[in-house]
Amino acid sequence: MFPLASITALGKVGLAIVEILIGIGFAVGLEVSGFSDSFVLTGQFYFRNGRVIKAMFTAIVVSMVLVFGSVALGILDYDVIWVDPTHLWPGVVGAALMGIGIIIGGYCPGTSLVSSTALKKDAWFFVLGGLVGTFLFSETEKLFHYFYNSSDYGRVTLMDVFHLNAGAVVFIMVVMALVVFWLNEWAVNKLKREDSQPYATPRWAAAATVVVLLVAAGVWAIWPTWQQRWNQVAAKQAPLLEQRQVQVSPEELATTLNKTKPLQTVIIDVRDDYDYNLFHLRWSRHIPLNALESAVPELKAIAKETPATVFMIVSDGEAQATEAWKILAAYKVPNIYILDGGLNKWIEVFGEEDLAEGKIMEAKAAGDQEALDYYFEAALGARYRSADMLADPDNDEIIEKIQDKFEPKIKIKGPSGPAGGGCG
């Protein structure tokens, strides 16, 4: 699957050739677009023309539609594409400074290099200023190091912020781009500044607009649900469920919680509020099954920050936990497991004291495999003795007794996302 599993597959020579071709293509694109002319770049700020806005937004829209269209069709794996981490306030300040620099100097870093090859003196001075600024930044960064690295949100996208699928975001961004194009044309023609370039809308503009909107709407329409994503990975993942390679016994979970450091165990309880409030394991995170998809970005961020993280999914039995496992597997969350037998089996193994005291009472099996098999004295949540295998030092004795009573299933796999990349 694209992109290449590793760019090193091209070899040093192949990689150098690709980089040179990309550089030449980018430079030619800037020259053909007229971006080597400083008046063209600054003109967008004075509403004299909108060539830069249109060219850049067009590039963004085309790339976005092609990338996410390929993801929707299963051709491209978005998880292995580098996305620059977001540092919000440093980014805001940096964008403002760069905008001011373009207004004053008439270039951005890329266009200044293209113009300098055309022997434009103002571009030479801009490049020189950029080199001096880079040197000064490297020498003074220690003075504002904490601000420069502040408000780190990691790999965050509009989909994560607004809890929308990528198809919807693609369509909205295309509509926004078209609105910006129209507003820019209106402003240029309305103000009619000296040396402005009034627009004559080409005949094909309306047809192109309709085509772009239809393609964006198509990406939205075919954006896969988690079930469709599961179908794409089922051939590889389903055997793990069938062969019970991911169903972890209560004994192994208890041992993992107590003994295997620095391993981080995140228990995800996918039941409804009623069952969760009756009884749940201490330190578990309550994410109901219907809210699990929206929590995927957060879980991936946890896995990226701490690669040695195990996500343990629990429910009363195994049915809900299995469905949750499929959802997370479809979105390629690493190191996900299911509590074997659910909380019913957990209570069977560790609830002896609670049962003896009458806090938890055995119930007659009702035939519902996805329901608690016990009556509870009260809805105490995690305040039952068997809900917390970390609170009592005596648990060490329990762990020693159960260490040899299970087949280890948990195996930590490293993250599959990109290690680095992007354009600085």
C-alpha positions as CSV (number, residue, x, y, z in Angstrom):
1,M,0.0,0.0,0.0
2,F,1.2,3.5,-0.7
3,P,3.0,5.5,0.4
4,L,6.2,3.4,0.4
5,A,6.8,1.6,3.7
6,S,10.1,3.4,3.9
7,I,11.5,6.1,1.7
8,T,14.9,4.3,1.9
9,A,13.4,1.7,-0.5
10,L,14.4,4.1,-3.2
11,G,18.1,4.1,-2.2
12,K,20.3,7.1,-1.9
13,V,20.5,7.7,-5.6
14,G,16.8,7.2,-6.2
15,L,15.9,9.5,-3.3
16,A,18.3,12.2,-4.6
17,I,16.7,12.0,-8.0
18,V,13.2,12.3,-6.6
19,E,14.2,15.3,-4.5
20,I,15.8,17.0,-7.4
21,L,12.7,16.4,-9.6
22,I,10.4,17.7,-6.9
23,G,12.5,20.8,-6.5
24,I,12.6,21.5,-10.2
25,G,8.9,21.0,-10.6
26,F,8.2,23.3,-7.6
27,A,10.4,26.0,-9.0
28,V,8.9,25.8,-12.5
29,G,5.4,26.0,-10.9
30,L,6.3,29.2,-9.0
31,E,7.8,30.8,-12.1
32,V,4.9,29.9,-14.4
33,S,2.5,31.2,-11.8
34,G,4.3,34.6,-11.8
35,F,5.4,34.2,-8.2
36,S,8.9,35.4,-9.0
37,D,7.4,38.9,-9.3
38,S,7.3,40.6,-5.8
39,F,4.4,42.8,-6.9
40,V,2.3,39.7,-7.5
41,L,2.9,38.4,-3.9
42,T,2.3,41.7,-2.2
43,G,-0.7,42.4,-4.4
44,Q,-2.9,40.0,-2.5
45,F,-2.5,42.1,0.7
46,Y,-3.7,45.3,-1.1
47,F,-6.4,43.6,-3.2
48,R,-4.6,44.3,-6.5
49,N,-4.8,40.7,-7.5
50,G,-5.5,37.2,-6.0
51,R,-3.2,35.0,-8.0
52,V,-1.3,33.7,-5.0
53,I,-4.5,33.0,-3.0
54,K,-6.0,31.2,-6.0
55,A,-2.9,29.2,-6.8
56,M,-2.3,28.1,-3.2
57,F,-5.9,27.3,-2.4
58,T,-6.2,25.4,-5.7
59,A,-3.1,23.3,-4.8
60,I,-4.5,22.7,-1.3
61,V,-7.9,21.6,-2.6
62,V,-6.5,19.4,-5.3
63,S,-4.1,17.7,-3.0
64,M,-6.7,17.3,-0.3
65,V,-9.3,15.7,-2.6
66,L,-6.7,13.3,-4.1
67,V,-5.2,12.3,-0.8
68,F,-8.5,11.7,1.0
69,G,-10.1,10.3,-2.1
70,S,-7.3,7.7,-2.2
71,V,-7.8,7.0,1.5
72,A,-11.5,6.5,1.1
73,L,-10.8,4.0,-1.7
74,G,-8.3,2.1,0.4
75,I,-5.3,3.0,-1.9
76,L,-3.5,5.2,0.6
77,D,-2.9,4.7,4.4
78,Y,-3.3,8.1,6.0
79,D,-1.8,6.9,9.3
80,V,1.7,6.6,7.8
81,I,1.6,10.1,6.2
82,W,3.6,12.7,8.1
83,V,1.4,15.5,9.6
84,D,3.3,18.4,11.2
85,P,2.6,18.6,14.9
86,T,0.6,21.7,16.0
87,H,2.2,24.2,18.3
88,L,-0.7,26.7,18.4
89,W,0.6,30.0,19.8
90,P,4.1,29.7,18.3
91,G,2.4,28.9,15.0
92,V,0.2,32.0,15.3
93,V,3.2,34.3,16.0
94,G,5.3,32.7,13.3
95,A,2.5,33.1,10.7
96,A,2.1,36.7,11.6
97,L,5.8,37.4,11.3
98,M,6.0,35.6,8.0
99,G,3.1,37.6,6.7
100,I,4.8,40.8,7.7
101,G,8.0,39.6,6.1
102,I,6.2,38.9,2.8
103,I,4.6,42.4,2.8
104,I,7.9,44.2,3.4
105,G,10.2,42.0,1.3
106,G,7.8,40.9,-1.4
107,Y,8.8,37.3,-1.3
108,C,8.5,34.1,0.7
109,P,11.5,31.8,1.1
110,G,10.7,29.6,-1.9
111,T,9.8,32.5,-4.3
112,S,12.9,34.4,-3.3
113,L,15.2,31.5,-4.3
114,V,13.4,31.2,-7.7
115,S,13.7,34.9,-8.3
116,S,17.3,35.0,-7.3
117,T,18.1,32.5,-10.0
118,A,16.6,35.0,-12.4
119,L,19.2,37.5,-11.2
120,K,16.7,39.8,-9.4
121,K,18.7,41.9,-6.9
122,D,15.8,42.4,-4.5
123,A,15.5,38.6,-4.2
124,W,19.2,38.4,-3.4
125,F,18.8,40.7,-0.5
126,F,15.7,38.8,0.7
127,V,17.7,35.5,0.6
128,L,20.5,37.2,2.5
129,G,18.1,38.5,5.1
130,G,16.6,35.0,5.5
131,L,20.1,33.6,6.1
132,V,20.9,36.3,8.7
133,G,17.5,35.7,10.3
134,T,18.1,32.0,10.5
135,F,21.5,32.6,12.2
136,L,20.0,35.0,14.7
137,F,17.2,32.6,15.5
138,S,19.6,29.7,16.2
139,E,21.6,31.9,18.5
140,T,18.7,33.3,20.5
141,E,16.3,30.4,20.5
142,K,17.3,29.5,24.1
143,L,15.8,32.8,25.2
144,F,12.3,31.8,24.1
145,H,12.7,28.0,24.0
146,Y,9.7,27.3,26.3
147,F,7.4,29.5,24.2
148,Y,8.7,28.0,21.0
149,N,7.8,24.5,22.2
150,S,4.6,25.5,24.0
151,S,0.9,24.6,23.3
152,D,2.0,21.3,21.7
153,Y,-1.1,19.5,20.5
154,G,0.7,16.9,18.5
155,R,-0.8,15.5,15.3
156,V,-4.1,17.2,15.3
157,T,-6.4,17.8,12.3
158,L,-9.7,19.6,11.6
159,M,-11.3,16.2,11.8
160,D,-10.1,15.8,15.4
161,V,-11.1,19.3,16.4
162,F,-14.6,19.3,15.0
163,H,-15.3,15.6,15.3
164,L,-16.2,15.3,11.7
165,N,-15.1,12.6,9.2
166,A,-12.5,13.6,6.6
167,G,-15.0,13.5,3.8
168,A,-17.1,16.2,5.4
169,V,-14.1,18.3,6.1
170,V,-12.9,18.0,2.4
171,F,-16.3,19.2,1.2
172,I,-16.4,22.1,3.6
173,M,-12.9,23.2,2.7
174,V,-13.7,23.1,-1.0
175,V,-16.8,25.3,-0.4
176,M,-14.6,27.7,1.7
177,A,-12.0,27.9,-1.1
178,L,-14.7,28.8,-3.7
179,V,-16.1,31.5,-1.4
180,V,-12.6,33.0,-0.9
181,F,-12.1,33.0,-4.7
182,W,-15.4,34.8,-5.2
183,L,-14.7,37.4,-2.4
184,N,-11.2,38.1,-3.7
185,E,-12.5,38.7,-7.2
186,W,-15.3,41.0,-5.9
187,A,-12.8,43.0,-3.8
188,V,-10.3,43.5,-6.6
189,N,-13.0,44.6,-9.1
190,K,-14.8,46.7,-6.4
191,L,-11.7,48.6,-5.2
192,K,-10.2,49.0,-8.7
193,R,-6.8,50.1,-7.4
194,E,-4.1,51.5,-9.6
195,D,-2.2,48.6,-11.3
196,S,-4.8,46.1,-10.2
197,Q,-5.7,43.2,-12.5
198,P,-9.5,43.1,-12.9
199,Y,-10.9,39.6,-13.4
200,A,-12.8,38.5,-16.4
201,T,-14.5,35.2,-15.3
202,P,-13.7,32.5,-17.9
203,R,-16.5,30.6,-19.5
204,W,-15.4,27.3,-18.0
205,A,-15.3,28.6,-14.4
206,A,-18.9,27.6,-13.6
207,A,-18.4,24.1,-15.0
208,A,-15.1,23.7,-13.1
209,T,-16.8,24.8,-9.9
210,V,-19.5,22.2,-10.3
211,V,-17.0,19.5,-11.0
212,V,-14.9,20.3,-8.0
213,L,-18.0,20.3,-5.7
214,L,-19.2,17.0,-7.1
215,V,-15.8,15.4,-6.6
216,A,-15.6,16.7,-3.0
217,A,-19.2,15.5,-2.4
218,G,-18.2,12.1,-3.8
219,V,-15.3,11.8,-1.3
220,W,-17.7,12.6,1.5
221,A,-20.2,10.1,0.2
222,I,-17.7,7.2,-0.1
223,W,-15.9,8.0,3.1
224,P,-15.8,4.5,4.9
225,T,-17.6,3.7,8.1
226,W,-15.8,1.7,10.7
227,Q,-17.5,-1.4,9.4
228,Q,-16.1,-0.8,5.9
229,R,-12.7,-0.2,7.4
230,W,-13.0,-3.4,9.3
231,N,-13.7,-5.3,6.1
232,Q,-10.4,-3.9,4.7
233,V,-8.4,-5.4,7.6
234,A,-10.6,-8.4,8.5
235,A,-8.5,-10.9,6.6
236,K,-5.6,-10.1,8.9
237,Q,-7.3,-9.3,12.1
238,A,-10.3,-11.7,12.3
239,P,-8.1,-14.8,12.8
240,L,-6.7,-13.1,16.0
241,L,-10.3,-13.2,17.4
242,E,-11.1,-16.6,16.2
243,Q,-7.9,-18.2,17.5
244,R,-8.4,-16.2,20.8
245,Q,-5.0,-14.6,20.6
246,V,-6.3,-11.3,22.0
247,Q,-8.5,-12.5,24.8
248,V,-6.5,-11.9,27.9
249,S,-7.4,-13.8,31.1
250,P,-8.3,-11.9,34.3
251,E,-5.1,-13.4,35.9
252,E,-2.9,-11.9,33.2
253,L,-4.6,-8.5,33.4
254,A,-4.1,-8.5,37.2
255,T,-0.5,-9.5,36.8
256,T,0.0,-6.8,34.1
257,L,-1.5,-4.1,36.3
258,N,0.8,-5.0,39.2
259,K,4.1,-6.2,37.9
260,T,5.0,-5.2,34.3
261,K,6.4,-1.7,34.5
262,P,7.0,0.6,32.7
263,L,4.2,-0.9,30.7
264,Q,1.1,1.3,30.8
265,T,-2.3,-0.4,30.8
266,V,-5.4,1.6,29.8
267,I,-8.6,-0.2,30.7
268,I,-11.5,0.9,28.5
269,D,-15.0,0.1,29.8
270,V,-17.5,0.2,26.9
271,R,-20.7,-0.6,28.8
272,D,-23.6,1.7,29.4
273,D,-23.8,4.1,32.4
274,Y,-26.0,1.7,34.5
275,D,-23.7,-1.3,34.4
276,Y,-20.6,0.9,34.8
277,N,-22.0,2.6,37.9
278,L,-22.9,-0.8,39.5
279,F,-19.4,-2.2,39.2
280,H,-16.2,-1.3,37.3
281,L,-12.5,-1.8,37.7
282,R,-10.6,1.0,39.3
283,W,-8.6,3.2,37.0
284,S,-10.8,2.2,34.0
285,R,-11.9,4.8,31.5
286,H,-15.6,4.8,30.7
287,I,-16.1,5.2,26.9
288,P,-19.5,3.8,25.9
289,L,-19.5,1.8,22.7
290,N,-21.4,4.5,20.8
291,A,-18.7,7.1,21.7
292,L,-15.7,4.9,21.0
293,E,-15.1,6.2,17.4
294,S,-14.8,9.8,18.6
295,A,-12.2,8.7,21.2
296,V,-9.9,7.1,18.6
297,P,-7.7,10.2,18.0
298,E,-7.1,10.5,21.8
299,L,-6.2,6.8,22.1
300,K,-3.8,7.0,19.2
301,A,-2.1,10.0,20.8
302,I,-1.7,8.0,24.0
303,A,-0.1,5.2,22.1
304,K,2.2,7.5,20.3
305,E,3.3,9.3,23.5
306,T,3.8,6.0,25.3
307,P,4.4,3.2,22.8
308,A,4.4,0.6,25.6
309,T,0.7,1.0,26.2
310,V,-1.8,-1.8,26.3
311,F,-5.5,-1.0,25.7
312,M,-7.7,-3.5,27.5
313,I,-11.3,-3.5,26.5
314,V,-13.9,-4.8,29.1
315,S,-17.6,-5.4,29.1
316,D,-20.0,-7.6,31.1
317,G,-19.2,-10.5,28.8
318,E,-17.2,-10.4,25.5
319,A,-19.8,-9.3,22.9
320,Q,-19.6,-5.6,23.4
321,A,-15.8,-5.7,24.0
322,T,-15.4,-7.7,20.8
323,E,-17.3,-5.1,18.7
324,A,-15.2,-2.4,20.4
325,W,-12.0,-4.3,19.5
326,K,-13.1,-4.4,15.9
327,I,-13.7,-0.7,15.8
328,L,-10.2,0.1,17.3
329,A,-8.6,-2.5,15.0
330,A,-10.3,-0.9,12.0
331,Y,-8.8,2.4,12.9
332,K,-5.4,0.7,13.6
333,V,-5.1,1.5,17.3
334,P,-2.1,-0.6,18.4
335,N,-1.9,-3.2,21.3
336,I,-5.6,-3.8,21.9
337,Y,-6.9,-6.7,23.9
338,I,-10.2,-8.1,25.3
339,L,-10.8,-9.2,28.9
340,D,-11.5,-12.9,28.5
341,G,-15.0,-13.7,29.8
342,G,-15.5,-10.0,30.7
343,L,-16.2,-8.7,34.2
344,N,-18.3,-11.8,34.9
345,K,-15.2,-13.9,34.8
346,W,-13.2,-11.3,36.6
347,I,-15.6,-11.4,39.6
348,E,-15.6,-15.2,39.4
349,V,-11.8,-15.2,39.8
350,F,-11.3,-12.3,42.2
351,G,-14.7,-11.7,43.8
352,E,-14.5,-14.4,46.5
353,E,-14.2,-11.9,49.4
354,D,-17.1,-9.7,48.0
355,L,-19.3,-12.8,47.6
356,A,-18.5,-14.0,51.1
357,E,-19.5,-10.7,52.6
358,G,-22.7,-10.5,50.5
359,K,-21.6,-7.3,48.8
360,I,-22.0,-9.2,45.5
361,M,-24.5,-12.0,45.3
362,E,-24.7,-14.7,42.7
363,A,-27.6,-14.5,40.3
364,K,-29.3,-17.2,38.3
365,A,-28.1,-17.2,34.7
366,A,-30.7,-15.4,32.5
367,G,-29.2,-16.5,29.2
368,D,-28.0,-13.1,28.3
369,Q,-24.3,-13.4,27.6
370,E,-23.8,-9.6,27.6
371,A,-25.2,-8.8,31.1
372,L,-23.8,-9.0,34.6
373,D,-24.4,-12.4,36.2
374,Y,-24.4,-11.0,39.7
375,Y,-26.6,-8.9,42.0
376,F,-24.9,-6.0,43.8
377,E,-25.5,-4.7,47.3
378,A,-25.3,-1.1,45.9
379,A,-23.9,0.8,42.9
380,L,-20.4,1.3,44.4
381,G,-18.5,1.3,41.1
382,A,-14.9,0.7,41.9
383,R,-15.3,0.5,45.7
384,Y,-15.7,-3.2,45.7
385,R,-12.7,-5.2,46.9
386,S,-12.5,-7.1,43.7
387,A,-12.6,-3.9,41.6
388,D,-9.2,-2.9,42.7
389,M,-6.2,-5.1,42.4
390,L,-3.7,-2.3,43.2
391,A,-5.0,-0.9,46.5
392,D,-3.9,-3.6,48.9
393,P,-0.3,-4.7,49.4
394,D,-1.7,-8.2,50.0
395,N,-2.3,-8.4,46.3
396,D,1.3,-9.5,45.9
397,E,0.4,-12.8,47.4
398,I,-2.5,-13.1,45.0
399,I,-0.3,-12.3,42.0
400,E,2.3,-14.9,43.1
401,K,-0.5,-17.6,43.2
402,I,-1.9,-16.8,39.8
403,Q,1.3,-16.1,37.8
404,D,1.6,-19.7,36.5
405,K,-2.2,-20.1,35.8
406,F,-2.5,-18.4,32.5
407,E,-1.0,-18.4,29.0
408,P,0.6,-14.9,28.3
409,K,-1.1,-13.2,25.4
410,I,0.1,-9.6,25.6
411,K,2.8,-8.7,23.1
412,I,3.8,-5.0,22.7
413,K,4.1,-3.8,19.1
414,G,5.7,-0.5,18.2
415,P,3.8,2.3,16.5
416,S,3.2,2.1,12.7
417,G,3.0,5.8,12.0
418,P,5.7,8.0,10.5
419,A,8.8,8.7,12.5
420,G,9.3,12.1,10.9
421,G,9.1,14.2,7.8
422,G,7.2,17.1,6.5
423,C,8.3,20.5,5.2
424,G,9.8,23.0,7.6
